Amino acid sequence: MEDYVTPLLRQVLSQIDGPDPRINEVVSALVRHLHAFVEEVRPTEGEWNAGLDFLIETGRMCTAHRNEFILLSDMLGLTSAVDAVNNEGPEGMTPSSVEGPFHSPAPERQPGAWISNGPERERGVPTVVHGRVLDCDGMPLPGAVVDVWQANDTGLYDTQDDRQDLGNLRGLFTTDVEGRYWFRTIRPSSYPVPTDGTAGRLLDAIGRHPMRPAHFHYRVTATGYRPLTTHVFLAGDPYLGSDAAYAVKDELIREPVPRTEGWGMDGPYEEIEFDLKLVPLDWKEER
């Protein structure tokens, strides 16, 4: 096999000579790894065609509200790997995490607004989430935009659930002069990623469960700072150690605190505090 593959690989690489050096570098590396895969695994023609059909089916599963390729990337740990090499920063920064396949435009909301306005509002545990957006030295960042989204108490996002209006359990909040944000919602639950597509078939084939621990999604932007996409995970969830998307980091886990009053709430609720520290755009690691 080596005598056959090596000359072919050299021939393919010799013809990668486009005008963009970075594209040449990326495609050359991809070709080298794919040829090494073929040499190691020695797939049959039937297996190779089945793999191509799998990718075609993955593309056909994609819609305006669901990206099966993102889900597949998450389930293989590739999204977390790309995240890791692109989001280094100074000590104290809030770690980034995967975006997931269910981000969509959120309505602008006022501080303290309820983002939960569907039937889950009557079933779920009322929850107040608040914190500040800061730089890595602890200085507040007023005017930062905090984009949040979550699943409901049964593990469904608005785009998956006909009983929810689009925009439910989502919100865009702007921080005040002290960098503060807050909103009211219900506690999310752990949930299985969609298993009716190619990502689900892959998880089943390799013997992995499809569960994600309960979490909130964040995307935070502020002028002069690197955009941050991350999660808040709820302490005590049984899937923290085996997240199907490999996205859990210890710094992102928070313990909901039971409360009986405050924050304009009527009756018992849970409180979650989560500050976010952003990295300046011009940050460079000292080596």
Helices and strands as residue ranges (DSSP letters): H 2-14, H 21-41, H 45-61, H 68-75, H 78-86, H 120-123, E 126-135, E 145-150, G 158-160, E 170-174, E 180-186, E 191-192, H 198-205, E 211-212, E 215-221, E 228-234, G 240-242, G 250-252, E 253-254, E 257-259, E 269-273, E 276-278
